[in-house]
């Protein structure tokens, strides 16, 4: 199957499942053959990208970045370095139990966490052979990984949303 066909097939499946999809603009300089920005239905929605790397066109990569909330960052900075690392490893372990196929990294460093990135690689051959049900289950894994990371931080230090702000969660 051609790259454009894979992209269009994935876009079609996402739209059928009520995801919000747009094409990644100007990917020519970024080492990406093509990319999609995706958001789950509902507000605020989990946002992630699906890209095809220019140097590995036999697969797509689902990319999720979880920005650590300012409230959590402030609390993390109060911790001793060993405690901070221990807490992050607990949260990462929880995420890895949800998605053993994920590549997970803390950016810029585990000692100074600002973003947690989770990637899942899906080979074009898998997409062709197993189809939409398989791909959708992989999406659920990625979304549940997001929820595991966020719940790990909120279990440690809950962020209470004011009653005036609507609160939504996608599960």
DSSP file (Angstrom, degrees, kcal/mol; ACC not computed):
  #  RESIDUE AA STRUCTURE BP1 BP2  ACC     N-H-->O    O-->H-N    N-H-->O    O-->H-N    TCO  KAPPA ALPHA  PHI   PSI    X-CA   Y-CA   Z-CA
    1    1 A X              0   0    0      0, 0.0   127,-0.1     0, 0.0     2,-0.0   0.000 360.0 360.0 360.0 139.0    0.0    0.0    0.0
    2    2 A X     >  -     0   0    0      1,-0.1     4,-2.3     4,-0.0     5,-0.2  -0.326 360.0-113.2 -73.3 156.6    1.3    3.5   -0.9
    3    3 A X  H  > S+     0   0    0      1,-0.2     4,-2.6     2,-0.2     5,-0.2   0.900 118.2  50.7 -56.7 -44.2    2.1    6.0    1.9
    4    4 A X  H  > S+     0   0    0      1,-0.2     4,-2.7     2,-0.2    -1,-0.2   0.890 109.3  51.8 -63.3 -38.7   -0.7    8.3    0.7
    5    5 A X  H  > S+     0   0    0      2,-0.2     4,-2.5     1,-0.2    -1,-0.2   0.906 109.8  48.8 -64.5 -41.3   -3.1    5.4    0.8
    6    6 A X  H  X S+     0   0    0     -4,-2.3     4,-2.7     2,-0.2     5,-0.2   0.941 112.8  48.1 -62.0 -47.6   -2.1    4.5    4.4
    7    7 A X  H  X S+     0   0    0     -4,-2.6     4,-2.6     1,-0.2    -2,-0.2   0.928 114.3  45.8 -58.7 -46.6   -2.5    8.2    5.5
    8    8 A X  H  X S+     0   0    0     -4,-2.7     4,-2.4     2,-0.2    -1,-0.2   0.872 112.5  50.8 -66.9 -37.2   -5.9    8.4    3.9
    9    9 A X  H  X S+     0   0    0     -4,-2.5     4,-2.4     2,-0.2    -2,-0.2   0.930 112.1  46.4 -65.3 -46.1   -7.0    5.0    5.3
   10   10 A X  H  X S+     0   0    0     -4,-2.7     4,-2.6     2,-0.2    -2,-0.2   0.920 112.4  51.1 -62.2 -43.9   -6.0    6.1    8.9
   11   11 A X  H  X S+     0   0    0     -4,-2.6     4,-2.5    -5,-0.2    -2,-0.2   0.919 109.9  50.3 -58.4 -44.7   -7.7    9.4    8.4
   12   12 A X  H  X S+     0   0    0     -4,-2.4     4,-2.5     1,-0.2    -2,-0.2   0.929 111.4  47.5 -60.3 -47.1  -10.9    7.7    7.3
   13   13 A X  H  X S+     0   0    0     -4,-2.4     4,-1.5     1,-0.2    -1,-0.2   0.915 111.7  50.5 -61.9 -43.3  -10.8    5.3   10.3
   14   14 A X  H  <>S+     0   0    0     -4,-2.6     5,-2.7     1,-0.2    -1,-0.2   0.922 111.7  46.9 -61.7 -44.8  -10.2    8.2   12.7
   15   15 A X  H ><5S+     0   0    0     -4,-2.5     3,-1.8     1,-0.2    -1,-0.2   0.900 108.8  55.0 -64.9 -40.9  -13.1   10.2   11.3
   16   16 A X  H 3<5S+     0   0    0     -4,-2.5    -1,-0.2     1,-0.3    -2,-0.2   0.820 108.1  50.3 -60.0 -30.4  -15.4    7.2   11.4
   17   17 A X  T 3<5S-     0   0    0     -4,-1.5    -1,-0.3    -3,-0.2    24,-0.2   0.251 122.7-108.2 -93.3  12.4  -14.5    6.9   15.1
   18   18 A X  T < 5 +     0   0    0     -3,-1.8    -3,-0.2     1,-0.2     2,-0.2   0.646  67.9 148.0  71.8  19.0  -15.4   10.6   15.7
   19   19 A X      < -     0   0    0     -5,-2.7     2,-0.5    -6,-0.2    -1,-0.2  -0.509  51.5-119.4 -75.6 154.2  -11.8   11.8   16.2
   20   20 A X  E     -A   39   0A   0     19,-2.9    19,-1.9    -2,-0.2     2,-0.4  -0.869  38.8-172.6 -96.3 125.2  -10.9   15.3   15.0
   21   21 A X  E     +A   38   0A   0     -2,-0.5     2,-0.3    17,-0.2    17,-0.2  -0.951  16.7 165.1-128.4 136.4   -8.3   15.1   12.3
   22   22 A X  E     -A   37   0A   0     15,-2.2    15,-3.4    -2,-0.4     2,-0.2  -0.985  38.8-104.4-142.3 153.8   -6.2   17.7   10.5
   23   23 A X  E     -A   36   0A   0     -2,-0.3     2,-0.4    13,-0.2    13,-0.3  -0.533  34.1-113.8 -77.8 141.8   -3.0   17.4    8.4
   24   24 A X        -     0   0    0     11,-3.0     3,-0.3    -2,-0.2    11,-0.3  -0.613  38.3-133.9 -70.2 127.4    0.3   18.4    9.8
   25   25 A X  S    S+     0   0    0     -2,-0.4    -1,-0.0     1,-0.2     9,-0.0  -0.557  71.0   6.0 -87.8 151.2    1.4   21.4    7.8
   26   26 A X        +     0   0    0     -2,-0.2     3,-0.4     1,-0.1    -1,-0.2   0.899  66.7 156.4  47.8  62.3    4.9   21.9    6.3
   27   27 A X    > > +     0   0    0     -3,-0.3     5,-1.2     1,-0.2     3,-1.2   0.472  44.7  97.4 -90.2  -3.2    6.5   18.6    7.2
   28   28 A X  T 3 5S+     0   0    0      1,-0.3     3,-0.4     2,-0.2    -1,-0.2   0.806  88.4  38.4 -60.2 -33.2    9.1   18.8    4.4
   29   29 A X  T 3 5S+     0   0    0     -3,-0.4    -1,-0.3     1,-0.2    -2,-0.1   0.480 104.6  69.6 -96.2  -2.4   11.9   20.1    6.7
   30   30 A X  T < 5S-     0   0    0     -3,-1.2    -1,-0.2     2,-0.2    -2,-0.2   0.389 108.1-105.7-101.5   4.7   11.2   18.0    9.8
   31   31 A X  T   5S+     0   0    0     -3,-0.4    23,-2.7    -4,-0.4     2,-0.5   0.701  82.9 123.5  79.5  18.3   12.1   14.5    8.6
   32   32 A X  E   < - B   0  53A   0     -5,-1.2    -1,-0.3    21,-0.3    21,-0.2  -0.957  50.8-161.2-117.4 128.6    8.4   13.6    8.4
   33   33 A X  E    S-     0   0A   0     19,-3.2     2,-0.3    -2,-0.5    20,-0.1   0.912  79.7 -22.2 -71.4 -43.3    6.9   12.2    5.1
   34   34 A X  E     - B   0  52A   0     18,-0.9    18,-2.5    -7,-0.1    -1,-0.3  -0.973  65.8-168.4-158.8 162.4    3.4   13.1    6.3
   35   35 A X  E     - B   0  51A   0    -11,-0.3   -11,-3.0    -2,-0.3     2,-0.4  -0.997  10.1-150.7-156.3 155.9    1.6   13.7    9.6
   36   36 A X  E     -AB  23  50A   0     14,-2.8    14,-2.3    -2,-0.3     2,-0.5  -0.984  12.2-143.4-127.3 138.8   -1.8   14.1   11.2
   37   37 A X  E     -AB  22  49A   0    -15,-3.4   -15,-2.2    -2,-0.4     2,-0.4  -0.883  29.3-172.0 -94.5 134.1   -2.9   16.1   14.2
   38   38 A X  E     -AB  21  48A   0     10,-3.1    10,-2.5    -2,-0.5     2,-0.4  -0.964  14.5-175.8-132.5 144.3   -5.6   14.2   16.1
   39   39 A X  E     -AB  20  47A   0    -19,-1.9   -19,-2.9    -2,-0.4     8,-0.2  -0.998  27.7-119.0-137.4 141.7   -7.9   15.0   19.0
   40   40 A X        -     0   0    0      6,-1.8   -21,-0.1    -2,-0.4     4,-0.1  -0.382  44.0 -93.0 -71.1 156.6  -10.3   12.8   20.8
   41   41 A X  S    S+     0   0    0    -24,-0.2     5,-0.2     4,-0.1     4,-0.2  -0.306  89.2  38.3 -66.6 157.1  -14.0   13.9   20.8
   42   42 A X  S    S-     0   0    0      2,-0.1     2,-0.4     3,-0.1   128,-0.1  -0.118  95.3 -33.4  90.3 169.9  -15.2   16.0   23.6
   43   43 A X  S    S+     0   0    0      1,-0.2     3,-0.1   126,-0.1    -2,-0.1  -0.916 122.2   5.1-112.7 139.2  -13.6   18.8   25.6
   44   44 A X  S    S-     0   0    0     -2,-0.4    -1,-0.2     1,-0.2    -2,-0.1  -0.987  94.1-166.8 -82.0 -16.6  -10.8   19.2   26.4
   45   45 A X        -     0   0    0     -4,-0.2     2,-0.5    -6,-0.1    -1,-0.2   0.374  28.7 -93.9  83.3 141.2   -9.8   16.1   24.3
   46   46 A X        -     0   0    0     -5,-0.2    -6,-1.8    -3,-0.1     2,-0.4  -0.815  42.8-152.6 -89.6 125.9   -6.5   14.2   24.3
   47   47 A X  E     +B   39   0A   0     -2,-0.5    18,-0.4    -8,-0.2     2,-0.3  -0.830  26.5 148.3-104.6 138.2   -4.3   15.5   21.5
   48   48 A X  E     -B   38   0A   0    -10,-2.5   -10,-3.1    -2,-0.4     2,-0.3  -0.940  32.5-125.4-153.2 173.2   -1.7   13.4   19.7
   49   49 A X  E     -BC  37  63A   0     14,-2.6    14,-3.3    -2,-0.3     2,-0.5  -0.900   3.7-151.4-124.9 155.1    0.0   13.1   16.3
   50   50 A X  E     +BC  36  62A   0    -14,-2.3   -14,-2.8    -2,-0.3     2,-0.3  -0.995  27.5 176.8-123.5 122.5    0.4   10.3   13.8
   51   51 A X  E     -BC  35  61A   0     10,-2.5    10,-3.0    -2,-0.5     2,-0.5  -0.882  30.1-144.8-127.0 156.6    3.5   10.7   11.6
   52   52 A X  E     -B   34   0A   0    -18,-2.5   -19,-3.2    -2,-0.3   -18,-0.9  -0.969  30.7-132.8-115.6 111.2    5.3    8.7    9.0
   53   53 A X  E >   -B   32   0A   0     -2,-0.5     3,-1.0     3,-0.4   -21,-0.3  -0.374   7.9-133.5 -65.3 139.8    9.1    9.3    9.4
   54   54 A X  T 3  S+     0   0    0    -23,-2.7     3,-0.4     1,-0.2   -22,-0.1   0.834 106.8  45.5 -60.5 -33.5   10.9   10.1    6.1
   55   55 A X  T 3  S+     0   0    0    -24,-0.5    -1,-0.2     1,-0.2     2,-0.1   0.492 118.8  40.8 -92.6  -2.7   13.6    7.6    6.9
   56   56 A X    X   +     0   0    0     -3,-1.0     3,-1.1     3,-0.1    -3,-0.4  -0.554  62.1 161.7-141.4  72.0   11.3    4.7    7.9
   57   57 A X  T 3   +     0   0    0     -3,-0.4    -3,-0.1     1,-0.3    -1,-0.1   0.397  61.2  80.7 -78.6   4.8    8.4    4.8    5.6
   58   58 A X  T 3  S+     0   0    0     65,-0.1    66,-2.3    66,-0.1    67,-0.5   0.288  99.1  31.8 -90.9  10.4    7.3    1.2    6.5
   59   59 A X  E <   - D   0 123A   0     -3,-1.1     2,-0.3    64,-0.3    -6,-0.2  -0.968  66.2-131.4-155.4 166.3    5.6    2.5    9.6
   60   60 A X  E     - D   0 122A   0     62,-2.8    62,-2.9    -2,-0.3     2,-0.5  -0.915  20.1-143.8-119.4 155.1    3.6    5.2   11.3
   61   61 A X  E     -CD  51 121A   0    -10,-3.0   -10,-2.5    -2,-0.3     2,-0.6  -0.981   3.5-148.0-122.2 124.2    4.4    6.5   14.8
   62   62 A X  E     -CD  50 120A   0     58,-3.0    58,-1.9    -2,-0.5     2,-0.5  -0.824  22.7-162.6 -88.2 123.0    1.7    7.6   17.2
   63   63 A X  E     +CD  49 119A   0    -14,-3.3   -14,-2.6    -2,-0.6     2,-0.4  -0.938  13.1 179.3-119.6 121.4    3.2   10.5   19.2
   64   64 A X  E     - D   0 118A   0     54,-2.6    54,-2.8    -2,-0.5     2,-0.5  -0.982   6.5-168.7-121.6 128.0    1.7   11.7   22.5
   65   65 A X  E     - D   0 117A   0     -2,-0.4     2,-0.7   -18,-0.4    52,-0.2  -0.975   3.8-163.8-116.4 123.4    3.2   14.5   24.6
   66   66 A X  E     - D   0 116A   0     50,-3.2    50,-2.4    -2,-0.5     2,-0.4  -0.908  11.5-150.0-108.1 108.9    1.9   15.0   28.1
   67   67 A X  E     - D   0 115A   0     -2,-0.7     2,-0.4    48,-0.2    48,-0.2  -0.627  21.2-121.0 -77.7 130.5    2.9   18.4   29.5
   68   68 A X        -     0   0    0     46,-2.6     5,-0.1    -2,-0.4    -1,-0.1  -0.604  33.8-111.6 -75.5 125.8    3.4   18.4   33.2
   69   69 A X     >  -     0   0    0     -2,-0.4     4,-2.5     1,-0.1     3,-0.3  -0.187  19.1-119.5 -57.9 145.3    1.0   20.9   34.8
   70   70 A X  H  > S+     0   0    0      1,-0.2     4,-2.4     2,-0.2     5,-0.2   0.859 114.8  56.1 -54.8 -37.0    2.5   24.0   36.4
   71   71 A X  H  > S+     0   0    0      1,-0.2     4,-1.6     2,-0.2    -1,-0.2   0.910 110.1  44.5 -62.3 -41.8    1.0   23.0   39.7
   72   72 A X  H  > S+     0   0    0     -3,-0.3     4,-2.6     2,-0.2    -2,-0.2   0.880 110.7  54.1 -70.8 -37.8    2.7   19.6   39.6
   73   73 A X  H  X S+     0   0    0     -4,-2.5     4,-2.3     2,-0.2    -2,-0.2   0.916 107.2  51.4 -62.1 -42.2    6.0   21.1   38.4
   74   74 A X  H  X S+     0   0    0     -4,-2.4     4,-0.8     1,-0.2    -1,-0.2   0.918 112.5  45.7 -60.7 -42.5    6.0   23.4   41.5
   75   75 A X  H >X S+     0   0    0     -4,-1.6     4,-0.6     1,-0.2     3,-0.5   0.882 110.5  53.5 -68.8 -37.8    5.4   20.4   43.8
   76   76 A X  H >< S+     0   0    0     -4,-2.6     3,-1.3     1,-0.2    -2,-0.2   0.898 103.4  57.0 -61.7 -40.5    8.1   18.4   42.0
   77   77 A X  H 3< S+     0   0    0     -4,-2.3    -1,-0.2     1,-0.3    -2,-0.2   0.754 100.5  58.8 -64.4 -23.9   10.6   21.1   42.5
   78   78 A X  H << S+     0   0    0     -4,-0.8    -1,-0.3    -3,-0.5    -2,-0.2   0.701  92.2  90.9 -76.3 -19.6   10.0   21.0   46.3
   79   79 A X  S << S-     0   0    0     -3,-1.3     2,-0.1    -4,-0.6    -3,-0.0  -0.432  87.7-104.8 -80.1 150.0   11.0   17.3   46.4
   80   80 A X     >  -     0   0    0     -2,-0.1     4,-2.5     1,-0.1     3,-0.3  -0.413  39.9-110.0 -60.2 147.4   14.5   16.0   47.0
   81   81 A X  H  > S+     0   0    0      1,-0.2     4,-2.5     2,-0.2     5,-0.2   0.878 118.7  52.0 -53.9 -42.6   16.0   14.8   43.7
   82   82 A X  H  > S+     0   0    0      1,-0.2     4,-2.3     2,-0.2    -1,-0.2   0.903 111.4  46.6 -62.6 -40.9   15.8   11.1   44.8
   83   83 A X  H  > S+     0   0    0     -3,-0.3     4,-2.7     2,-0.2    -2,-0.2   0.885 111.1  52.4 -68.1 -38.7   12.1   11.5   45.7
   84   84 A X  H  X S+     0   0    0     -4,-2.5     4,-2.4     2,-0.2    -2,-0.2   0.934 112.1  45.0 -61.3 -47.5   11.4   13.3   42.4
   85   85 A X  H  X S+     0   0    0     -4,-2.5     4,-2.3    -5,-0.2    -2,-0.2   0.902 112.4  52.1 -64.7 -41.1   13.0   10.5   40.4
   86   86 A X  H  X S+     0   0    0     -4,-2.3     4,-1.9    -5,-0.2    -2,-0.2   0.929 110.3  48.3 -60.9 -46.0   11.2    7.8   42.5
   87   87 A X  H  X S+     0   0    0     -4,-2.7     4,-2.2     1,-0.2    -2,-0.2   0.929 111.6  49.4 -61.2 -46.0    7.8    9.5   41.9
   88   88 A X  H  X S+     0   0    0     -4,-2.4     4,-2.8     1,-0.2    -1,-0.2   0.886 109.3  51.8 -63.3 -38.2    8.4    9.8   38.1
   89   89 A X  H  X S+     0   0    0     -4,-2.3     4,-2.3     2,-0.2    -1,-0.2   0.862 107.9  52.7 -66.7 -33.8    9.4    6.1   37.9
   90   90 A X  H  X S+     0   0    0     -4,-1.9     4,-1.9     2,-0.2    -2,-0.2   0.931 112.3  44.6 -63.8 -45.3    6.2    5.1   39.7
   91   91 A X  H  X S+     0   0    0     -4,-2.2     4,-2.1     1,-0.2    -2,-0.2   0.909 113.8  49.6 -66.0 -42.4    4.2    7.1   37.2
   92   92 A X  H  X S+     0   0    0     -4,-2.8     4,-2.6     1,-0.2    -1,-0.2   0.880 108.3  53.6 -64.9 -37.6    6.2    5.7   34.2
   93   93 A X  H  X S+     0   0    0     -4,-2.3     4,-1.4     2,-0.2    -1,-0.2   0.908 108.1  50.4 -62.1 -41.1    5.7    2.2   35.6
   94   94 A X  H  X S+     0   0    0     -4,-1.9     4,-1.0     1,-0.2     3,-0.2   0.919 111.4  48.4 -61.9 -43.8    2.0    2.7   35.7
   95   95 A X  H >X S+     0   0    0     -4,-2.1     4,-2.2     1,-0.2     3,-0.5   0.896 109.3  53.0 -63.7 -40.5    2.0    4.0   32.1
   96   96 A X  H 3< S+     0   0    0     -4,-2.6    -1,-0.2     1,-0.2    -2,-0.2   0.757 101.1  59.6 -70.6 -23.7    4.1    1.0   30.9
   97   97 A X  H 3< S+     0   0    0     -4,-1.4     3,-0.3    -3,-0.2    -1,-0.2   0.820 110.4  43.7 -70.7 -28.4    1.6   -1.4   32.4
   98   98 A X  H << S+     0   0    0     -4,-1.0     2,-0.4    -3,-0.5    -2,-0.2   0.895 129.7  23.3 -77.1 -42.6   -1.0    0.1   30.1
   99   99 A X    ><  +     0   0    0     -4,-2.2     3,-1.3     1,-0.1    -1,-0.2  -0.763  58.1 168.9-132.2  85.9    1.2    0.2   27.0
  100  100 A X  T 3  S+     0   0    0     -2,-0.4    -1,-0.1    -3,-0.3    -4,-0.1   0.693  83.0  58.8 -70.2 -16.6    4.1   -2.2   27.0
  101  101 A X  T 3  S+     0   0    0     -3,-0.1    20,-0.4     2,-0.1    -1,-0.3   0.496  86.0 105.9 -88.6  -4.2    4.7   -1.4   23.3
  102  102 A X    <   -     0   0    0     -3,-1.3     2,-0.6    -6,-0.1    18,-0.2  -0.471  64.1-142.6 -78.3 145.1    5.3    2.3   24.1
  103  103 A X  E     -E  119   0A   0     16,-2.7    16,-2.3    -2,-0.2     2,-0.4  -0.954  29.7-168.9 -98.8 118.5    8.6    4.1   24.0
  104  104 A X  E     +E  118   0A   0     -2,-0.6     2,-0.3    14,-0.2    14,-0.2  -0.924  11.0 174.0-118.5 135.2    8.3    6.5   26.9
  105  105 A X  E     -E  117   0A   0     12,-2.5    12,-2.9    -2,-0.4     2,-0.5  -0.984  26.1-136.9-138.1 148.6   10.8    9.4   27.6
  106  106 A X  E     -E  116   0A   0     -2,-0.3     2,-0.4    10,-0.2    10,-0.2  -0.921  38.9-117.6-103.7 127.3   10.9   12.2   30.1
  107  107 A X  E    S-E  115   0A   0      8,-3.3     7,-2.7    -2,-0.5     8,-2.1  -0.908  82.2  -2.6-116.7 143.3   12.0   15.5   28.5
  108  108 A X  E    S-E  113   0A   0     -2,-0.4     2,-0.3     5,-0.2    -1,-0.2  -0.959 131.5 -36.0 -76.5 -21.4   14.4   17.3   29.0
  109  109 A X  E >   -E  112   0A   0      3,-0.7     3,-1.1    -2,-0.1    -2,-0.1  -0.988  46.6-112.3-159.3 156.5   15.5   15.0   31.8
  110  110 A X  T >  S+     0   0    0     -2,-0.3     3,-0.5     1,-0.3   -22,-0.1   0.788 120.0  53.9 -62.8 -26.6   14.1   12.8   34.6
  111  111 A X  T 3  S+     0   0    0      1,-0.3    -1,-0.3    -5,-0.1     2,-0.1   0.662 121.1  30.4 -80.9 -16.4   15.6   15.3   37.1
  112  112 A X  E <  S- E   0 109A   0     -3,-1.1    -3,-0.7    -6,-0.1    -1,-0.3  -0.528  84.7-172.8-138.3  67.2   13.8   18.2   35.4
  113  113 A X  E <   + E   0 108A   0     -3,-0.5    -5,-0.2     1,-0.2     3,-0.1  -0.450  25.3 147.0 -73.7 129.9   10.6   16.8   34.0
  114  114 A X  E    S+     0   0A   0     -7,-2.7   -46,-2.6     1,-0.4     2,-0.3   0.574  70.2  17.6-124.2 -33.9    8.5   19.1   31.8
  115  115 A X  E     -DE  67 107A   0     -8,-2.1    -8,-3.3   -48,-0.2     2,-0.5  -0.998  58.1-150.6-142.8 141.4    7.0   16.7   29.2
  116  116 A X  E     -DE  66 106A   0    -50,-2.4   -50,-3.2    -2,-0.3     2,-0.5  -0.975  20.1-160.6-111.4 124.8    6.5   13.0   29.1
  117  117 A X  E     -DE  65 105A   0    -12,-2.9   -12,-2.5    -2,-0.5     2,-0.4  -0.895   7.9-172.4-109.9 131.0    6.5   11.6   25.5
  118  118 A X  E     -DE  64 104A   0    -54,-2.8   -54,-2.6    -2,-0.5     2,-0.4  -0.990   5.3-175.0-123.5 128.4    5.0    8.3   24.6
  119  119 A X  E     -DE  63 103A   0    -16,-2.3   -16,-2.7    -2,-0.4     2,-0.4  -0.947   9.6-168.8-121.7 141.8    5.4    6.8   21.1
  120  120 A X  E     -D   62   0A   0    -58,-1.9   -58,-3.0    -2,-0.4     2,-0.5  -0.997  13.8-148.6-126.3 126.7    3.9    3.6   19.6
  121  121 A X  E     -D   61   0A   0    -20,-0.4     2,-0.5    -2,-0.4   -60,-0.2  -0.818  12.9-172.6 -94.7 132.2    5.2    2.4   16.2
  122  122 A X  E     -D   60   0A   0    -62,-2.9   -62,-2.8    -2,-0.5     2,-0.2  -0.985  18.9-134.8-125.8 120.2    2.7    0.6   14.0
  123  123 A X  E >>  -D   59   0A   0     -2,-0.5     4,-1.8   -64,-0.2     3,-0.8  -0.468  15.6-125.7 -76.0 144.0    4.0   -1.0   10.8
  124  124 A X  H 3> S+     0   0    0    -66,-2.3     4,-2.6     1,-0.3     5,-0.2   0.854 112.2  61.3 -54.5 -36.3    2.1   -0.6    7.6
  125  125 A X  H 3> S+     0   0    0    -67,-0.5     4,-2.6     1,-0.2    -1,-0.3   0.885 103.2  49.4 -59.2 -40.3    2.0   -4.4    7.3
  126  126 A X  H <>>S+     0   0    0     -3,-0.8     4,-3.0     2,-0.2     5,-0.6   0.916 110.0  51.0 -63.4 -43.7    0.1   -4.5   10.6
  127  127 A X  H  X5S+     0   0    0     -4,-1.8     4,-1.4     1,-0.2    -2,-0.2   0.921 115.0  42.6 -61.1 -44.9   -2.4   -1.9    9.3
  128  128 A X  H  <5S+     0   0    0     -4,-2.6    -1,-0.2    -5,-0.2    -2,-0.2   0.907 120.3  41.4 -67.4 -43.0   -3.0   -3.8    6.1
  129  129 A X  H  <5S+     0   0    0     -4,-2.6    -2,-0.2    -5,-0.2    -3,-0.2   0.904 127.6  26.0 -75.9 -42.8   -3.2   -7.2    7.7
  130  130 A X  H  X5S-     0   0    0     -4,-3.0     4,-0.7    -5,-0.2     3,-0.3   0.632  92.7-166.2-104.4 -15.7   -5.3   -6.5   10.8
  131  131 A X  H  X< -     0   0    0     -4,-1.4     4,-1.9    -5,-0.6     3,-0.2  -0.090  46.0 -22.3  72.8-162.0   -7.2   -3.4    9.8
  132  132 A X  H  > S+     0   0    0      1,-0.2     4,-3.0     2,-0.2     5,-0.3   0.873 126.6  56.8 -60.4 -46.8   -9.3   -0.9   11.7
  133  133 A X  H  > S+     0   0    0     -3,-0.3     4,-1.8     1,-0.2    -1,-0.2   0.910 111.0  45.5 -56.4 -41.8  -10.1   -2.9   14.8
  134  134 A X  H  X S+     0   0    0     -4,-0.7     4,-1.6    -3,-0.2    -1,-0.2   0.923 114.0  48.4 -64.9 -45.3   -6.4   -3.5   15.6
  135  135 A X  H  X S+     0   0    0     -4,-1.9     4,-2.0     1,-0.2    -2,-0.2   0.902 109.7  52.0 -64.3 -41.7   -5.5    0.1   14.9
  136  136 A X  H  X S+     0   0    0     -4,-3.0     4,-2.3     1,-0.2    -1,-0.2   0.884 106.6  53.8 -63.9 -38.7   -8.3    1.4   17.1
  137  137 A X  H  X S+     0   0    0     -4,-1.8     4,-1.8    -5,-0.3    -1,-0.2   0.872 106.9  52.0 -63.3 -35.7   -7.2   -0.8   20.0
  138  138 A X  H  X S+     0   0    0     -4,-1.6     4,-2.0     2,-0.2    -2,-0.2   0.897 107.7  52.3 -66.1 -39.6   -3.7    0.7   19.6
  139  139 A X  H  X S+     0   0    0     -4,-2.0     4,-2.6     1,-0.2    -2,-0.2   0.918 107.0  52.4 -60.1 -43.3   -5.3    4.2   19.8
  140  140 A X  H  X S+     0   0    0     -4,-2.3     4,-2.9     1,-0.2    -1,-0.2   0.889 106.5  53.8 -60.9 -38.8   -7.0    3.2   23.0
  141  141 A X  H  X S+     0   0    0     -4,-1.8     4,-1.8     2,-0.2    -1,-0.2   0.925 109.8  47.3 -59.2 -45.0   -3.7    2.1   24.5
  142  142 A X  H  X S+     0   0    0     -4,-2.0     4,-1.8     2,-0.2    -2,-0.2   0.922 113.9  46.6 -64.0 -44.7   -2.2    5.5   23.7
  143  143 A X  H  X S+     0   0    0     -4,-2.6     4,-2.2     1,-0.2    -2,-0.2   0.903 112.2  50.4 -65.6 -41.1   -5.2    7.4   25.2
  144  144 A X  H  X S+     0   0    0     -4,-2.9     4,-2.3     1,-0.2    -1,-0.2   0.816 105.9  56.9 -67.1 -29.4   -5.1    5.2   28.3
  145  145 A X  H  X S+     0   0    0     -4,-1.8     4,-2.2     2,-0.2    -1,-0.2   0.912 106.2  50.2 -64.7 -42.6   -1.4    5.8   28.6
  146  146 A X  H  X S+     0   0    0     -4,-1.8     4,-2.7     1,-0.2     5,-0.2   0.945 111.4  48.2 -56.6 -49.4   -2.2    9.5   28.8
  147  147 A X  H  X S+     0   0    0     -4,-2.2     4,-2.7     1,-0.2     5,-0.2   0.871 109.5  52.8 -62.8 -37.1   -4.8    8.9   31.4
  148  148 A X  H  X S+     0   0    0     -4,-2.3     4,-1.8     2,-0.2    -1,-0.2   0.905 111.6  45.9 -64.5 -41.2   -2.4    6.7   33.5
  149  149 A X  H  X S+     0   0    0     -4,-2.2     4,-1.8     2,-0.2    -2,-0.2   0.947 115.9  44.7 -66.7 -48.6    0.2    9.5   33.4
  150  150 A X  H  X S+     0   0    0     -4,-2.7     4,-2.5     1,-0.2    -2,-0.2   0.913 114.3  48.8 -63.5 -43.0   -2.3   12.2   34.4
  151  151 A X  H  X S+     0   0    0     -4,-2.7     4,-2.2    -5,-0.2    -1,-0.2   0.844 106.5  58.2 -67.7 -31.2   -3.9   10.1   37.1
  152  152 A X  H  X S+     0   0    0     -4,-1.8     4,-1.2    -5,-0.2    -1,-0.2   0.923 110.7  41.8 -61.8 -43.9   -0.5    9.3   38.5
  153  153 A X  H  X S+     0   0    0     -4,-1.8     4,-3.0     1,-0.2    -2,-0.2   0.913 116.1  48.8 -68.2 -42.3    0.3   13.0   39.0
  154  154 A X  H  < S+     0   0    0     -4,-2.5    -2,-0.2     1,-0.2    -1,-0.2   0.775 106.6  56.3 -72.0 -25.3   -3.3   13.7   40.3
  155  155 A X  H  < S+     0   0    0     -4,-2.2     3,-0.3    -5,-0.2    -1,-0.2   0.873 113.7  41.5 -67.7 -37.2   -3.1   10.8   42.7
  156  156 A X  H  < S+     0   0    0     -4,-1.2     2,-0.4     1,-0.3    -2,-0.2   0.956 140.2   3.5 -74.5 -54.2    0.1   12.4   44.1
  157  157 A X  S  < S-     0   0    0     -4,-3.0    -1,-0.3    -5,-0.1    -2,-0.2  -0.878  81.7-142.6-135.7 101.0   -1.1   16.0   44.1
  158  158 A X        -     0   0    0     -2,-0.4     2,-0.7    -3,-0.3    -4,-0.1  -0.385   5.2-146.0 -65.4 137.1   -4.8   16.4   43.0
  159  159 A X        -     0   0    0     -2,-0.1     2,-0.5     2,-0.0    -1,-0.1  -0.929  15.7-149.6-101.7 116.5   -5.5   19.5   40.9
  160  160 A X        -     0   0    0     -2,-0.7     2,-0.4     1,-0.0     3,-0.0  -0.760   5.1-142.5 -91.9 125.8   -9.0   20.7   41.8
  161  161 A X        -     0   0    0     -2,-0.5     6,-0.1     1,-0.1    -2,-0.0  -0.697  27.6-109.3 -84.8 135.6  -10.8   22.4   39.0
  162  162 A X    >   -     0   0    0     -2,-0.4     3,-1.2     1,-0.1    -1,-0.1  -0.248  24.2-115.6 -63.3 154.7  -13.0   25.3   40.2
  163  163 A X  T 3  S+     0   0    0      1,-0.3    -1,-0.1    -3,-0.0     4,-0.1   0.745 114.5  61.2 -64.1 -22.3  -16.7   24.8   40.1
  164  164 A X  T 3  S+     0   0    0      2,-0.1     2,-0.5     0, 0.0    -1,-0.3   0.732  93.0  74.7 -77.4 -21.8  -17.0   27.6   37.5
  165  165 A X  S <  S-     0   0    0     -3,-1.2     2,-0.2     1,-0.0    -4,-0.0  -0.784  86.4-124.6 -93.0 130.0  -14.8   25.6   35.0
  166  166 A X        -     0   0    0     -2,-0.5     2,-0.5     1,-0.0    -4,-0.1  -0.494  24.3-150.7 -69.1 142.4  -16.4   22.7   33.2
  167  167 A X        +     0   0    0     -2,-0.2     2,-0.4    -4,-0.1  -123,-0.1  -0.968  17.0 178.4-119.2 128.4  -14.4   19.5   33.7
  168  168 A X        -     0   0    0     -2,-0.5     2,-0.4  -126,-0.0  -123,-0.0  -0.941   9.1-171.3-126.6 148.3  -14.4   16.7   31.1
  169  169 A X        -     0   0    0     -2,-0.4     2,-0.5  -125,-0.1  -126,-0.1  -0.998  14.1-144.8-137.7 139.2  -12.6   13.4   31.0
  170  170 A X              0   0    0     -2,-0.4   -23,-0.1     1,-0.1  -128,-0.0  -0.904 360.0 360.0-105.9 124.1  -12.4   11.1   28.0
  171  171 A X              0   0    0     -2,-0.5    -1,-0.1   -24,-0.0   -27,-0.0   0.320 360.0 360.0-136.0 360.0  -12.4    7.3   28.7
